[in-house]
Amino acid sequence: MAANSSIDPIDIGTLRTLVLVYDLRSFSATAKRLDVNQSTISYAVERLRGALHDPLFVRNGNGVAATERCAALVGWARDMIGEIDGLASPVAFDPVTAQGSVTISCNYHERQTLIPQFSARLRAGAPQVRLVLLDAAGHGDVHLKQNQCDIVLGPVGVVGESFFRRHILTDHYVCVMDPANPLARGRIALSAYARAEHVFITHSGEWQPLYLAALKARKIEIAPVVSLPNHDSLERIIAGTRLVATIPHHLARAMRGGLHVAALPFRVPISIDMYWSARTAKSGLHKWARGLLAEVAKACDKGHAA
């Protein structure tokens, strides 16, 4: 009988573990994500170390850092995992009988404008599929690169040969205010906008709205009188005041607080893109889900055309 090859330990499960340790830079975090004991992770890595004659990971503070050979192996492993996941998907996909989950990383804008209709159609078309949402908060690209999500939605950029992009929606900024605000009486001049009492949505400091850069390019600086971490209480805070908030048009239309919506005195487009990785590129379930998201976005664009 032939002796075992030194690469026998490299099975698909071990490769998934390797990639996750590389992404999370931690054995303990990987064990927690996979819901296994840390010794299980250590054993898998030790098998690879013996097969490849390389330490793969070395201690770095509270975590681990990958060796050069490990980094090269992870790149190959990602492609291999994507190919195998694609082969494992049924040729004839039937959403009615499909099982699994779709995890989407997105922001408040997408959760208010796209996700409600997407969720309803997902439940109707694929009742056994679970929808999981993550708050992107400026980290959507990290979520995708670390395999924490299947899809990223938003005005983000994810760079790399293993990632794919589809533009699904173009939004733009508008002003929202109480109907009694004097600025609601007509078209807003840029000078009047600059002097207004502004509410800033800070996104907890993780992302800066695009209109601020557009103002800076015009050498205009505005200072907020109210700063909020997110849009959750915006309608109630603006009601009955002279406060003005600059937010995406589709989000403004989704609000139910009776606020007046006015055109911004300068136009700033917001490109909402959908990103995914090679890991799910050929998956029947995820291809169907991406198509469904694109359909919902198209309907949203038509329904809220300015």
C-alpha positions in Angstrom: 0.0 0.0 0.0 1.4 3.4 -0.9 2.4 5.8 1.9 0.1 8.7 2.6 1.0 11.9 0.8 2.2 14.9 2.8 -0.7 16.9 1.5 -3.4 14.5 2.7 -4.3 16.9 5.6 -5.4 19.6 3.1 -9.2 18.9 2.8 -11.8 21.5 2.1 -12.7 21.9 5.8 -9.1 22.5 6.8 -8.8 25.1 4.0 -11.9 26.9 5.3 -10.4 27.0 8.7 -7.1 28.3 7.4 -8.8 31.2 5.5 -10.8 32.2 8.5 -7.8 32.2 10.8 -6.0 34.4 8.2 -9.0 36.8 8.0 -9.7 37.1 11.7 -6.0 36.9 12.7 -7.0 34.9 15.8 -7.4 31.2 16.7 -9.9 32.0 19.4 -12.1 34.2 17.2 -12.1 31.5 14.5 -13.2 28.9 17.1 -16.0 31.2 18.2 -17.1 31.9 14.6 -17.2 28.1 13.8 -18.6 27.2 17.2 -15.9 24.7 18.0 -13.2 24.4 20.7 -10.0 26.3 20.1 -8.1 23.0 20.2 -9.9 22.0 17.0 -8.6 25.0 15.2 -5.1 24.5 16.6 -5.1 20.8 15.5 -6.2 21.8 11.9 -3.4 24.3 11.6 -0.8 21.9 13.1 -1.7 19.3 10.4 -1.1 22.0 7.7 2.1 23.0 9.3 3.4 19.5 9.2 2.3 19.0 5.6 3.7 22.2 4.3 6.8 22.5 6.6 5.9 26.1 7.4 4.7 27.7 10.6 1.9 29.5 8.7 1.0 31.8 11.6 3.2 33.5 14.2 2.2 35.3 17.3 1.6 39.0 16.9 0.3 40.8 20.0 -3.0 39.4 21.0 -3.4 37.7 17.6 -1.4 36.0 14.9 0.2 37.1 11.7 0.5 35.0 8.5 3.8 34.0 7.0 4.4 34.7 3.3 3.7 31.1 2.3 0.5 31.2 4.3 -0.7 34.3 2.5 0.0 32.7 -0.8 -1.8 29.6 0.2 -4.8 31.5 1.4 -5.2 33.2 -2.0 -5.2 29.8 -3.7 -7.6 28.4 -1.0 -10.1 31.2 -1.6 -10.3 30.3 -5.3 -10.5 26.6 -4.6 -13.3 27.0 -2.0 -15.2 29.2 -4.5 -14.9 26.5 -7.2 -16.0 23.7 -4.9 -18.9 25.7 -3.5 -20.0 26.3 -7.1 -19.7 22.6 -8.0 -21.8 21.7 -4.9 -24.7 23.9 -6.1 -27.4 22.1 -8.0 -27.5 22.8 -11.7 -31.3 23.3 -11.6 -31.9 25.7 -8.7 -35.4 25.7 -7.2 -36.0 28.5 -4.7 -39.1 26.8 -3.3 -37.1 23.8 -2.0 -33.8 25.7 -1.4 -32.3 25.8 2.1 -29.5 27.9 3.5 -29.0 31.5 4.3 -28.2 34.9 2.6 -26.2 37.3 4.7 -26.2 41.0 3.6 -24.0 43.8 4.9 -25.7 47.1 4.4 -26.5 50.5 5.9 -29.7 52.1 7.2 -30.4 53.5 3.7 -30.6 50.1 2.2 -32.4 48.5 5.1 -35.2 51.1 4.8 -35.4 51.3 1.0 -34.5 47.9 -0.4 -34.5 45.2 2.3 -38.2 45.3 3.3 -39.4 44.4 -0.3 -36.5 42.0 -0.8 -37.3 40.2 2.5 -40.9 39.9 1.5 -40.1 38.5 -1.9 -37.4 36.2 -0.5 -39.9 34.8 2.0 -42.5 34.3 -0.7 -40.1 32.7 -3.2 -37.7 30.8 -1.0 -39.6 30.2 2.3 -36.8 27.9 3.8 -34.0 30.4 3.2 -32.9 32.5 6.1 -32.0 36.2 5.7 -29.3 37.7 8.0 -28.4 41.4 8.0 -25.2 43.0 9.2 -24.7 46.7 9.8 -22.0 47.7 7.3 -21.1 50.9 9.2 -18.2 51.5 6.9 -16.9 48.0 7.2 -18.9 46.2 4.5 -15.7 45.5 2.5 -14.2 43.8 5.6 -17.3 41.7 6.1 -17.1 40.4 2.6 -13.3 39.8 2.6 -13.6 37.9 5.9 -16.5 35.8 4.6 -18.8 37.3 7.2 -21.4 38.1 4.6 -22.4 37.0 1.1 -23.4 40.4 -0.3 -22.4 44.0 0.4 -24.8 46.8 -0.5 -24.1 50.5 -0.5 -21.8 53.3 -1.8 -18.7 51.3 -1.1 -15.8 49.9 -3.1 -14.4 46.4 -2.8 -11.2 45.8 -4.7 -9.7 42.5 -5.7 -9.8 39.8 -8.4 -12.0 37.6 -6.3 -14.8 40.1 -6.0 -17.6 41.1 -8.3 -19.7 44.3 -8.6 -23.1 45.1 -10.0 -24.5 48.6 -10.0 -28.2 48.4 -8.9 -29.3 51.9 -7.9 -28.4 55.6 -8.2 -29.7 57.9 -5.5 -29.0 61.5 -4.7 -29.2 63.8 -1.7 -32.1 66.0 -0.7 -33.0 68.2 2.2 -35.7 67.3 4.8 -37.3 69.8 7.2 -40.5 70.6 9.0 -43.1 71.9 6.6 -43.3 75.2 8.6 -39.6 75.9 8.0 -39.2 79.1 5.9 -36.8 77.1 3.6 -39.8 74.9 2.6 -41.5 77.8 0.8 -39.5 77.6 -2.4 -36.3 76.6 -4.1 -33.3 76.7 -1.7 -30.4 78.9 -2.7 -26.9 77.6 -1.9 -26.2 80.6 0.4 -29.4 79.9 2.4 -28.6 76.3 2.6 -25.1 77.1 4.0 -26.7 79.3 6.7 -29.3 76.7 7.7 -29.4 74.9 11.1 -28.0 71.6 10.0 -28.4 68.1 11.5 -25.5 65.8 10.7 -25.7 62.1 10.6 -22.3 61.0 11.7 -22.7 57.2 11.1 -20.9 56.8 14.4 -17.7 58.3 12.8 -17.3 55.3 10.5 -18.3 56.9 7.2 -18.7 60.5 5.9 -21.7 61.5 3.7 -20.7 62.3 0.2 -22.3 65.7 0.1 -19.8 67.1 2.6 -16.9 66.5 0.1 -19.0 68.2 -2.6 -19.4 71.2 -0.3 -15.7 71.3 0.5 -15.0 71.3 -3.2 -17.1 74.5 -3.4 -15.2 75.9 -0.5 -18.3 75.9 1.7 -18.2 74.7 5.2 -21.3 74.0 7.3 -21.4 73.3 11.0 -24.0 71.1 12.6 -26.2 72.3 15.5 -27.3 68.7 16.1 -25.2 65.5 15.4 -26.8 62.1 15.4 -25.1 58.7 15.1 -27.8 57.4 12.7 -31.1 58.2 11.1 -33.3 56.5 13.7 -34.7 59.5 15.5 -34.3 62.1 12.7 -38.0 62.7 12.0 -38.9 63.3 15.6 -35.9 65.6 16.2 -36.6 67.8 13.1 -40.4 68.1 13.7 -41.4 71.5 14.9 -38.0 73.0 14.5 -36.0 74.9 11.8 -33.5 72.1 11.6 -32.5 70.8 8.1 -31.0 67.4 7.4 -29.3 66.3 4.1 -30.1 62.7 3.4 -30.6 60.3 0.4 -33.7 60.9 -1.6 -35.0 57.3 -1.4 -34.6 57.4 2.3 -36.5 60.7 2.6 -39.4 59.2 0.7 -39.5 56.2 3.0 -39.9 58.4 6.1 -43.4 58.7 7.5 -43.1 61.7 9.7 -44.6 64.3 7.3 -41.4 66.1 6.7 -41.0 68.4 3.7 -38.6 67.1 1.1 -36.7 69.8 -0.9 -34.1 69.6 -3.7 -30.5 70.3 -2.7 -29.0 73.4 -4.4 -26.3 71.1 -5.8 -26.6 67.5 -7.0 -24.5 64.7 -5.5 -25.2 61.2 -6.9 -25.0 58.2 -4.6 -24.1 55.0 -6.4 -25.5 51.9 -4.6 -23.6 48.9 -5.7 -23.8 45.2 -4.9 -20.6 43.2 -4.3 -20.0 39.5 -3.8 -17.1 37.2 -3.9 -15.9 34.1 -5.8 -17.1 32.0 -2.8 -20.8 32.5 -3.8 -20.4 33.5 -7.5 -21.7 30.2 -8.8 -24.1 29.3 -6.0 -27.6 28.9 -7.3 -29.1 30.3 -4.2 -26.9 33.4 -4.1 -27.2 34.1 -7.9 -31.0 34.0 -7.4 -30.8 36.3 -4.4 -28.6 38.8 -6.3 -31.0 38.8 -9.2 -33.9 39.4 -6.8 -32.1 42.3 -5.1 -31.4 43.9 -8.5 -35.2 43.6 -9.4 -36.2 45.2 -6.2 -33.7 48.1 -6.7 -35.0 48.6 -10.2 -38.6 48.8 -9.0 -37.5 51.2 -6.2 -35.7 53.5 -8.7 -38.9 53.7 -10.9 -41.2 54.2 -7.9 -39.2 57.1 -6.5 -37.9 58.8 -9.5 -37.3 62.5 -8.7 
